[in-house]
Amino acid sequence: MERNLKNVLIISFGFLLLFTAYGGLQNLQSSLHSEEGLGVASLSVLYAALILSSMFLPPILIKKLGCKWTIAGSMCCYIAFSLGNFHASWYTLIPTSVILGIGGAPLWSAKCTYLTIAGNAYAEKAGKNGKDIINQYFGVFFLIFQSSGIWGNLISSLVFSQASTKASGVLAVLLIVTFLDQIKSDQAETEKEILETSSFWSTFLATFQHLKDKRQCLLIPLTIYSGLEQGFLSGDYTKAYVTCALGIHYVGYVMICFSAVNSLCSLLFGKISQFTGRKLLFALAAVTNTACIIALLLWKPHPKQLAVFFVFPALWGLSDAIWQTQTNGLYGILFEKHKEAAFANYRLWESLGFVIAFGYSTKLQIYIKLYILLSMLVLSVVTYGAVEYLEAKSSPVTPPVTKKEDVGPLTQDTHV
């Protein structure tokens, strides 16, 4: 357990260092590089490249290099983007945005694959439920990772400087290369052998071949919604509500509130999911997000209502903690035998949600965006419910005990 937890913490702090740098840069793109729309253009190119990368790179790199070196190499792509921001121009930002987009999908897919394999390995040795350990690992990861929003926004709000960007990213790579163990499992070796005998074309299409699984198709709306809701809070809520009523200097503090609640709730929900089950947590997230969207449609923001401006990101952080920890865990549990392709799909559809959110950000009025968000949330709940129904139908039913004397000591139910 200590060795597995050590690796989880190394990955988590590596992402913390990397995204403390990148998160601050991303939030400042439209402000720092507003001339001719360079900042917005770089973000659009970035997420477009991320979508293309999600289609084929993660399965290939993870099977060729392993999770550890895929993570380390992908982090270098983020450092390239940071370097491009030191002398920002069309000739530096656009190419480095493409590089970051290419590295983004393998980075997240390798992280998810690593945590899933580590969780299952420990659960098997300890005789515990795999899904509970996986959810706990993702909870620990998002506790540490989401706190990057706190430090990144503090730098943006108080320092407004990019000076710490390069060092933070380099430290992340050094941490992974030096201390992270290469993941080993029987399944990983089997997948490597399969790769050696399969054609490049079949590997290239692994992400789309995974769409043959009905459950993956049903999870697409939920995954897209994850990108939409994050894009709405960081882009539309901060601009239409916070900046208009309080001023741009409050944006960083509002996002710190979101990140702090998100970070704490990620650990909490990762822990309690083994007692509540994922369905109850998904229901809590859906109800909370629905209430926030309806309230935002009705609310007339006023500077005197300062506390209210922080209530919304706090509740949004609670919901997002569930969407992130439980959806990542769900992918790892449902598609345990095809993790790389599954998490590549996760990154693909979530990135599409971001692209859509950024795409119509300047085109539509805020109330239309809220209606779109609410409609997508309803669709996501319905399709997620269908996934749970399919899982319930396919799960083996434990035969009832008919003889009283056959009942042994009470043990914890580990039926999934």
N, C-alpha and C positions, 0 to 999 in steps of 0.2 A: 504493500500500500504506500509506504514511504517513497519508494522509487517512482511509482506511477504518479503520485501527487507532486513529487519534485518536477517531473516532466511537464505536468499540467501547469504548474506555477511558472516554469521557464517560458513556455509558450505564451502564457498570459502576460507576463511582464515584458516579453519581447514585443507583443502587439501593443502593450501600453506605451512603450517607448516610441515605437514606430508611428502610432496614430496620434500621440501627443503632438508630434511634428506635423504629420499630414493633415490632421483634423483642423489645426489652426490655419494651415495654408488654404485648405478647401473653403473654410468659412470666409476667408479674406479675399478670395479670387476676384469676385465682382467689384470689390472696393479698391484693391490694390492695382488691378489691371483693367480699369474701366474704359480705357481708350480703345475705340473701335470695337468694343465688346470682346476684347481678348480673353478676359477672365471667364466669361460665360461660355465662349467658344471652346476654351481649353477643357472645361468640365464636360461639355457635350461630347467632345472628341474622346475624352477619357472613358466615359460610360459606354460610348459606342464601341470602343476597342475592348472594353470589358465584356460586352455581350458576345462579340466575335470570339474572344479568348475562351469564354465559357463553353462554346460549342465543341471544342476539340482538345484544347491544351491540357486541362487538369488530368484526365485519365492517362494521357501519354506521359506527362512529366512525373506524375506520382509513381507510376509503374516502372519508369526508367530510372529515376533518381531516388525514389523513396520519399517519404513525407518530410524528413528533416532537411534534406538538401533542396527540395522544392520550396519549402518555407524560406530558407536562407537566400536562395537565388531570387525568389519573388520579392523579398524585402529590398534587394538591391535595385529593383525597378522603381520602388518608392523613393529611394535615395536619389535616383536620377531625376525624378520630378522635382525634388527639393532643390537640387543643384540648378535646374532650369529656372527656378524662381529667383535665384540670386541675380540673374541678368535677364529679366523677363522680356521676351519679344516673341513675335510670331515664329521666329526661327529656332527658338529654344523651348518655348512652352508647348507648342503643338506636338513636336516629336517626342518630348518627354512625357506628355499626356498619353500618347499612344503606347509608349513603353510601360507606363504605370498600368494602363488598362490591360495590357497583355499579361502583366504579372499578377494582377489582382485576383483573377479567378483561380489560378493554381494555388495562390497563397491561402485563400479561404477554404478551398476544397481540401487541401493538404492538412490544414488545421483541424477541420471537422473529421476527416478520416483518421487522423492520429488520435484524437480524443475518443472516438468511437471504438477503435481497436484497443486502446489502453483500458477503456471502461469495461469492455467485454472480457479482456484478458484477466483483469483483477476479479471481476464478478465470477468467472469460471473457477478461479483458484480458491476464492473465499466462499463459494457456494451461495452467492447472492444473486439477486435479480439484475440482469444486465442493464435493463432500461433505467433502473433506479441509479446505478453508478454513473451511467452516461449522463443523465440529467444533472447529477451532482457535479460532474466534471464541467459540463457546460455552464452550470451556475457559477462555479468558481471562476471560470474563464471570463464570463461577462461581467462579474463583479469587478475584476481588475481591469478588463479592457474598457468597459464603459466609463471608468473613472478618467480615462484619457480625455474625455470631453471636459472634465473639470479643469485639468491642468492646461489643456490646449486653449480653452476659452479664457482662463486667467491670463495666460501669456498675451492673447489677443486683446483683452480688455485693459490690462494694466501696463504691459510693455509695448504692445503693438510693434513687435519686432520679429524678424525671421532668424535672428542670430543663433538660436538654439536648435534650429531645424536639422542641420547636417549632423551634428554630434549625436543627437538623439537617435536618428535612423541608423547610424553606424554602430552605436552601442547595441541596438536591437539585433543586428546581424551577428555581432561578436558573441552576444549572449546565446543565441541559437546554435551557432557553430561550435562553441566551446563546451556548453553544458548539456544540450539536449541529446538524449539517447536516440539512436536510430531505432525506429519501431520494428519489432519482429513478431511475426505471427505465422502460423501454418497457412492461413488464408492468403497472406501477402506473398508467400513463396509460390503458392498455387497460381495466383494471378500473374506473377512474373513469368512462370512457365507458359501460361496461356498466351501472354503477350508475344513471347518468342515464336510461337507457332501460328499466330494470327496475322492477317494482312494489315498493312497500315491503314487501308481504307476502312476496315471494320472498326479499328481503334478510333479513327477520325470521326466516325459516326456514332461512337458509343453514347454520347449524350442524347442524340435523337433516338437511338435504338431503345433507350431507357423509357421513352414516351410510350412504348408498347404496353407498359405497365399502367393499368387503369388508375391505380392509386396515385401515380405520379401526375397524370393528367388532371385528376381531381384536386391535387394540391397546388396547381398553378395559380388559381385566383388568390389563395392565401399568401403565396410567396410574392406575387406581384403587389398585393396589398401591403406587405411588409416594407417594400421600397416606397410605395406611395405615401404611407403614413409618416415615415421618417423624412421624406422629402417635403411633405406639407409642413411639418413642425419647424424644420431648420430653414426652409425657404419662405413659405407663405405666412405662417403664424408670426414669425419674427418681423416680417416686413409689414404685413397688413394690420397687425394689432400692436405689437411692441414698439416698433419704430415710429409709427404714425402717432401714437398716443403719448409715449414716454421719451422717445428719442433713441438714436442708434446706440448710444453708450450703455443702454440697458440690455441689449441683445445678448452680450456675453454672459451676463449674470443670470438671465432667464435660462440660457442653455446650460449653465452650470447646475441650476436647480434640476433640470431634466436629467442630466448625466448622473448627478448624485443619487437621485431616487432610483433611476434605472440600474445603477451599479448595485445598490443595496438590495433592491428587489430581485435582481438576477440571482444572487446567492440564496435569498430566502426561498424563492420559488423552486430553485434547483433542489433545495433540501426537502421542502414539504410536498413536492410532487409525488413522492413515494407513498404519502399518506392520503392525499386528496385525489390523485389520478390526474392525468393531463386534461381530461374533458372538462372538469370543474374549473381548472385554471384558464383554459381557452374561453370558457363562458364568462369568467370574470373579466378577461381582457376585452371581449366583445361588448359587454355591457358598459364597461368604463369608457371605451372609445366612443360608443354610440351616444352616451350621455354627454361627453365632451363636444362631439360634433353638433348635436342639437343645441347645446348651450351656446356654442360659438355662433350658430345661426341667429340666435335670439339676443345675444349680448351686444350692448352698445358700449365699447371701451371708453373709459374716462381716466385721466391721470390720477384722480383722487382714489381710484380703486386699485391701488398698487398691489395689494396682496393677491387679487384675482389674477393678475398677469402671471403670477408664479404658481397659482393653483393648477392652471391648465397644463403647463409643462410637467408638473409633478405627477398628475394623473396620467398624462401621456407617457411619462417615464415608467410608471407602474405597468401600463398596458404593454409598452414596447419590451419590457423585461420578459414578459410572458411570451410575446411573439417570437423573440430571439431565442431564448433558452429552450422553449418547448418545441418550436418548429425545427430548430437544428437537431434536437434530440429525437424528434419524430422521424426525420429523414434517416438518421442513423439506425433507428430501431426497425423501421419498415423495410429499408433497403440495405440491410447489413451485408448482403452478398454482392452488392453493386454500389459500394459507397462512393467511389470516385465519380461515376457517372451521375449518381443521385445528387451529390453536393455540387457538381458542375451545373446541373439543372437548377438547383437552388440559387446559385449565384447568377445564372442566366436570367431567370424570371424576376429575381429581386432587382437586378440591375435594370431590367426593362421598366420596372416600377419607378425607379429613380429617373430614368430617361423621360418617361411620360410626365412625371411631376415637374421636372425642369423644363420640359418642352412646352407645356401649356401654362407655365408659371406667369409669364408676362402677357398671355393672350386672353385669359378668362378672368371674370370677376370672382371674388373670394367665395361668394355664396354658391356659385356653380361648382367650384372645386370641392366644397364641402358636400354637396349633393353627390358628386362623383365618388368621393371618399366613402360616404355612407352606403351608396349602392354597391360598391366593391366589397365593403365589409359584410353586407348581408349575403352577397354571393359567396364570399369566402367561408362564412359560417355554414351555409348550406352544403357546399362541396366538401368541407372538412367533415361535416356530419356524415356524409356519404362514405368517406374513407373509414370512419369509425364503424359504420354499419357493415362494410365489407370485411373489416378485420374481425368483428364479432362473429360474422357468419363463418369465416374460415378458421377461427380458433377452435382447437379441440375442446370438447366439453368433458369436464372431469366427472366420471361416473359417481353417483351418490353412494354413500356407505349405508348398507342395509342392515348389517348386524351390529348391535351395540357393542358387543365384545371385541369387534374388529377395530374399534376406534382407539388409536394409540395416543401418545402425548401430543398436545396441541403444538403445531408448528406454524410459522408464518406462511401465508399463501403467496406463492410466487408465480401464479398463473397470469400470463399476459393476455 
